[in-house]
Amino acid sequence: MRSGPRPIILQGHERSLTQIKYNKEGDLLFSVSKDKLANVWFSHNGERLGTYDGHNGTVWCIDVDYASKYVLTGSADQSARLWECRTGKQLVKFATPTSVRTCGFSYSGKTIFYTTDNVMGHPCRIFFHDLKDELAQSTEPKKIIDLPAGNKITAAVFGPLDKTLITGHDDGTINVWDVETGKIIKSSQEHEKYINSIQLNGDQTSFVSASKDSTAKLFDTETLEVLKTYKTPTNVNSAAISPLRPHVVLGGGQEAREVTTTSTRVGKFEVRFFHLIFEEEIGRVKGHFGPINTVAFHPSGKSFASGGEDGFIRVHAFDPDYYEFEFDY
């Protein structure tokens, strides 16, 4: 698969990327890394606008609200932080007992969540806050959910209408929580290993999960039925659904320390495209010098970005042939 003109290479991190995220309009791209930095870029030319500076450990997650007014980050420094998007000013710091692994805004922007790891005798927890309260400098959560001992959330997003939270776990389980009651209302054990990421499609009727079991799966958001499965020979670290074409993009790759003990072919680090419906691989894009940790489609569907273990973000615009592609079946 050709991805059009030469990609834009974003060089602003010194260590591996952990997550990238477009805002709703797609003019901004946010990135976080193991180098403690959270950056924001112009997506059309790769110019870095600035850095949300303050974390003292790996920043595992980032999200931006619908209006691009606020940014939320979570870090291994035992904190989640709320920032003003435009100025980079830190508005609130939420101190936590352990590392913050996932975080996000509800679609309405009125609620935020973040989850913490189960280490040092502390359980994995889900914290919910009303945003209006946080801007009044109240850091008390409106709800905390404690997970059973040994259970860890590794990926999470708000579900439709802000009523549910969808979580992926280190044992491959996917749960849907009722935000109001804090109870699990649906559960799936279709994956066999660690869930690395969960991303919804545009209308939130489905989502794609990425797992260390070398698959990505398309789920119905309401029923948790597995609709499609996309298989690769290596770990899948991230997956995203195109808003424009019936395509899914997968990023992953065998960890560098394992490549020397197995086939060199398996160690190749490529973004893989699959047909959403037919589940077949339709193309690959090369470029990264290590595993691909995070991928995202531009909201227009006309480009995509990937962040890798090599510390680089690559933004690819599609050439005209991409829009004319039809699956031969």
C-alpha positions as CSV (number, residue, x, y, z in Angstrom):
1,M,0.0,0.0,0.0
2,R,1.3,3.5,-0.9
3,S,0.6,6.1,1.7
4,G,1.0,9.1,-0.6
5,P,3.7,11.8,-0.3
6,R,6.7,11.4,2.0
7,P,5.5,11.3,5.6
8,I,5.9,14.1,8.0
9,I,8.3,13.0,10.8
10,L,7.6,14.5,14.2
11,Q,10.8,14.6,16.3
12,G,10.0,15.9,19.8
13,H,10.4,12.8,22.0
14,E,13.6,11.2,23.2
15,R,12.0,7.9,24.2
16,S,9.3,5.5,23.0
17,L,5.8,6.9,22.3
18,T,3.0,5.6,24.5
19,Q,-0.1,7.2,23.0
20,I,-1.0,9.7,20.2
21,K,-4.4,11.4,19.9
22,Y,-6.1,13.8,17.4
23,N,-8.5,16.4,18.6
24,K,-12.0,16.4,17.1
25,E,-11.2,18.8,14.2
26,G,-8.0,17.0,13.5
27,D,-5.8,20.1,13.3
28,L,-4.0,19.1,16.5
29,L,-2.1,15.9,17.3
30,F,-1.2,15.2,21.0
31,S,1.5,12.8,22.0
32,V,2.9,11.3,25.2
33,S,6.1,9.3,25.8
34,K,8.3,7.6,28.3
35,D,10.4,10.7,28.4
36,K,7.9,12.5,30.7
37,L,6.7,14.8,28.0
38,A,3.2,15.6,26.6
39,N,3.5,17.4,23.3
40,V,1.0,19.1,21.0
41,W,1.6,19.5,17.2
42,F,-0.1,21.0,14.1
43,S,-1.1,17.9,12.3
44,H,-0.8,19.3,8.8
45,N,2.8,20.3,8.9
46,G,4.3,18.7,12.1
47,E,5.1,21.9,13.8
48,R,5.3,21.5,17.5
49,L,3.2,24.1,19.3
50,G,4.4,23.3,22.8
51,T,4.7,20.9,25.7
52,Y,2.6,20.3,28.8
53,D,5.5,20.2,31.2
54,G,5.2,19.0,34.7
55,H,5.2,15.2,34.9
56,N,8.1,13.4,36.5
57,G,7.7,9.9,35.0
58,T,6.5,8.1,32.0
59,V,3.3,9.6,30.6
60,W,1.1,6.7,29.7
61,C,-2.1,8.3,28.4
62,I,-3.5,11.5,27.0
63,D,-6.9,12.8,25.9
64,V,-8.4,16.1,24.7
65,D,-12.0,17.1,25.2
66,Y,-14.5,17.6,22.3
67,A,-14.0,21.4,22.3
68,S,-10.2,21.2,22.5
69,K,-10.3,23.3,25.6
70,Y,-8.8,20.9,28.1
71,V,-6.1,18.1,28.0
72,L,-5.9,15.2,30.5
73,T,-2.7,13.2,31.1
74,G,-1.8,10.3,33.3
75,S,1.6,9.3,34.4
76,A,3.8,6.8,36.3
77,D,4.6,9.7,38.7
78,Q,1.4,8.9,40.5
79,S,-0.7,11.7,39.1
80,A,-3.3,12.6,36.5
81,R,-3.2,16.3,35.4
82,L,-5.7,18.6,33.8
83,W,-4.3,21.2,31.5
84,E,-5.6,24.2,29.6
85,C,-5.1,23.1,26.0
86,R,-4.3,26.6,24.5
87,T,-1.8,27.9,27.1
88,G,-0.4,24.7,28.5
89,K,-1.2,25.8,32.0
90,Q,-1.7,23.1,34.6
91,L,-5.2,23.5,36.1
92,V,-5.4,20.5,38.5
93,K,-3.1,17.8,39.7
94,F,-4.8,14.6,40.9
95,A,-2.4,12.7,43.3
96,T,-2.9,9.0,43.1
97,P,-1.4,6.1,45.2
98,T,0.1,4.3,42.1
99,S,0.7,5.0,38.4
100,V,-2.1,6.3,36.2
101,R,-2.4,3.9,33.2
102,T,-5.5,5.2,31.3
103,C,-7.5,8.4,31.2
104,G,-10.2,10.2,29.2
105,F,-13.0,12.7,28.8
106,S,-16.6,11.8,28.4
107,Y,-18.1,12.8,25.0
108,S,-20.0,15.7,26.7
109,G,-16.8,16.8,28.4
110,K,-18.5,17.0,31.7
111,T,-16.8,14.0,33.3
112,I,-13.3,12.6,33.3
113,F,-11.9,9.3,34.4
114,Y,-8.5,7.8,35.1
115,T,-7.4,4.4,36.3
116,T,-4.5,3.4,38.5
117,D,-2.3,0.2,38.6
118,N,-2.5,-2.6,41.1
119,V,0.9,-2.4,42.8
120,M,2.4,-1.8,46.2
121,G,-0.6,-3.4,47.9
122,H,-3.1,-1.0,46.2
123,P,-5.9,-2.4,44.0
124,C,-6.5,-1.1,40.5
125,R,-9.0,1.7,40.8
126,I,-11.3,3.7,38.5
127,F,-11.7,7.4,39.4
128,F,-14.5,9.6,38.1
129,H,-14.6,13.4,38.5
130,D,-17.1,16.1,37.4
131,L,-15.1,18.5,35.4
132,K,-16.9,21.6,36.7
133,D,-15.9,20.6,40.2
134,E,-12.2,20.2,39.3
135,L,-12.1,23.7,37.8
136,A,-13.3,24.9,41.1
137,Q,-10.2,23.2,42.5
138,S,-12.1,20.3,44.2
139,T,-10.0,17.2,43.7
140,E,-12.4,14.8,45.5
141,P,-13.6,12.2,43.0
142,K,-17.4,11.7,42.6
143,K,-16.9,7.9,42.4
144,I,-14.1,5.4,42.9
145,I,-14.4,1.8,41.8
146,D,-12.0,-0.8,43.3
147,L,-11.2,-3.8,41.2
148,P,-10.6,-7.3,42.6
149,A,-7.1,-8.1,43.7
150,G,-4.8,-9.0,40.8
151,N,-7.0,-7.3,38.2
152,K,-5.4,-4.5,36.1
153,I,-7.0,-2.1,33.6
154,T,-4.7,-1.5,30.6
155,A,-7.0,0.3,28.2
156,A,-10.2,2.3,28.6
157,V,-12.7,4.6,26.9
158,F,-16.1,6.1,27.7
159,G,-18.9,4.3,25.9
160,P,-21.9,5.9,24.1
161,L,-23.9,8.7,25.8
162,D,-21.4,8.8,28.7
163,K,-23.3,6.0,30.4
164,T,-20.6,3.3,30.3
165,L,-16.9,2.8,30.5
166,I,-15.3,0.1,28.4
167,T,-12.1,-1.3,29.9
168,G,-9.5,-3.8,28.7
169,H,-7.5,-5.8,31.2
170,D,-4.1,-7.5,31.4
171,D,-5.7,-11.0,31.2
172,G,-7.5,-10.2,28.0
173,T,-10.9,-9.5,29.5
174,I,-13.0,-6.6,28.3
175,N,-15.6,-5.2,30.6
176,V,-18.4,-2.6,30.2
177,W,-19.2,-0.7,33.4
178,D,-22.3,1.2,34.3
179,V,-20.9,4.6,35.3
180,E,-23.8,5.4,37.5
181,T,-23.8,2.2,39.6
182,G,-20.1,1.2,39.2
183,K,-21.2,-2.4,38.3
184,I,-20.0,-4.5,35.4
185,I,-22.9,-5.0,33.0
186,K,-21.2,-7.0,30.2
187,S,-17.9,-8.9,29.9
188,S,-16.0,-10.6,27.2
189,Q,-13.1,-13.1,27.3
190,E,-12.5,-13.3,23.6
191,H,-8.9,-12.2,23.9
192,E,-6.3,-14.5,25.4
193,K,-3.7,-11.9,26.5
194,Y,-3.1,-8.3,27.6
195,I,-5.3,-5.7,26.0
196,N,-3.0,-2.8,24.7
197,S,-5.6,-0.4,23.4
198,I,-9.3,0.2,22.7
199,Q,-10.6,2.8,20.1
200,L,-14.2,3.5,19.1
201,N,-15.4,4.1,15.6
202,G,-17.0,7.5,14.8
203,D,-20.6,6.8,15.9
204,Q,-19.4,4.7,18.9
205,T,-21.5,1.6,17.7
206,S,-18.3,-0.5,17.6
207,F,-14.8,-0.5,18.8
208,V,-11.5,-2.2,17.9
209,S,-9.2,-3.8,20.6
210,A,-5.5,-4.6,20.2
211,S,-3.9,-7.4,22.1
212,K,-0.7,-9.2,22.8
213,D,-2.4,-12.4,21.5
214,S,-1.5,-11.1,18.0
215,T,-5.0,-10.1,17.1
216,A,-7.2,-7.1,16.9
217,K,-11.0,-7.6,17.3
218,L,-14.0,-5.5,16.2
219,F,-16.7,-5.5,18.9
220,D,-20.3,-4.4,18.9
221,T,-20.3,-1.7,21.6
222,E,-23.8,-2.6,22.9
223,T,-23.6,-6.4,22.9
224,L,-19.8,-7.0,23.1
225,E,-20.3,-9.5,20.3
226,V,-17.1,-10.0,18.3
227,L,-17.8,-9.0,14.7
228,K,-14.4,-9.4,13.1
229,T,-10.9,-10.6,14.0
230,Y,-7.7,-9.4,12.4
231,K,-4.7,-11.7,12.8
232,T,-1.0,-10.8,12.7
233,P,2.2,-12.8,13.5
234,T,3.2,-10.3,16.2
235,N,1.8,-8.4,19.2
236,V,-0.8,-5.8,18.3
237,N,-0.1,-2.7,20.3
238,S,-2.7,-0.4,18.8
239,A,-5.6,-0.4,16.3
240,A,-7.9,2.2,14.8
241,I,-10.9,2.3,12.6
242,S,-11.0,4.6,9.5
243,P,-13.8,7.1,9.6
244,L,-13.8,7.2,5.7
245,R,-13.1,3.8,4.3
246,P,-13.9,0.2,5.5
247,H,-10.3,-0.2,6.8
248,V,-8.6,-0.9,10.1
249,V,-5.0,0.1,10.8
250,L,-2.9,-2.0,13.2
251,G,0.4,-1.2,14.8
252,G,2.7,-3.5,16.7
253,G,5.7,-5.7,16.1
254,Q,7.8,-8.1,18.1
255,E,9.7,-6.5,21.0
256,A,13.3,-5.8,20.0
257,R,14.8,-8.1,22.6
258,E,13.0,-11.0,21.1
259,V,13.8,-10.5,17.4
260,T,17.3,-12.1,17.6
261,T,15.8,-15.4,18.8
262,T,13.2,-15.8,16.1
263,S,12.7,-15.1,12.4
264,T,13.9,-11.7,11.3
265,R,10.8,-11.5,9.2
266,V,8.6,-11.4,12.3
267,G,10.7,-8.5,13.6
268,K,9.8,-6.2,10.8
269,F,8.0,-3.1,12.1
270,E,5.2,-2.1,9.7
271,V,1.7,-0.5,10.0
272,R,-0.7,-3.1,8.7
273,F,-4.0,-2.3,7.0
274,F,-6.9,-4.7,7.0
275,H,-10.3,-4.6,5.3
276,L,-12.9,-4.0,8.0
277,I,-15.4,-6.5,6.7
278,F,-13.3,-9.2,4.9
279,E,-10.6,-9.3,7.6
280,E,-7.9,-9.6,5.1
281,E,-4.7,-7.6,5.1
282,I,-4.6,-5.1,2.2
283,G,-1.4,-3.3,2.7
284,R,1.6,-2.3,4.9
285,V,3.5,0.9,5.5
286,K,7.1,0.8,6.6
287,G,9.3,3.4,8.3
288,H,9.7,2.8,12.0
289,F,12.8,1.4,13.5
290,G,11.1,-0.6,16.3
291,P,7.7,-1.7,17.4
292,I,4.8,0.6,16.7
293,N,3.1,1.5,20.0
294,T,0.2,3.7,19.0
295,V,-1.8,4.5,15.8
296,A,-4.6,6.9,15.0
297,F,-6.6,8.0,12.0
298,H,-7.1,11.6,11.3
299,P,-10.8,12.5,11.8
300,S,-11.2,13.1,8.1
301,G,-9.8,9.6,7.3
302,K,-7.4,11.2,4.8
303,S,-4.3,10.5,6.8
304,F,-3.0,8.5,9.7
305,A,-0.3,8.8,12.3
306,S,1.9,6.2,14.1
307,G,4.1,6.5,17.1
308,G,6.9,4.0,17.8
309,E,9.5,2.6,20.2
310,D,12.0,4.7,18.2
311,G,10.6,7.9,19.6
312,F,9.3,9.2,16.2
313,I,5.8,10.0,15.1
314,R,5.1,9.5,11.4
315,V,2.1,11.3,9.8
316,H,1.1,9.8,6.4
317,A,-1.3,11.4,3.9
318,F,-3.0,8.9,1.5
319,D,-2.5,9.3,-2.3
320,P,-5.4,9.3,-4.7
321,D,-5.2,5.6,-5.4
322,Y,-6.2,4.9,-1.8
323,Y,-9.7,6.4,-2.3
324,E,-10.2,4.4,-5.4
325,F,-9.2,1.1,-3.9
326,E,-11.9,-1.6,-4.0
327,F,-11.5,-5.0,-2.4
328,D,-11.3,-7.8,-5.0
329,Y,-13.7,-10.5,-3.8
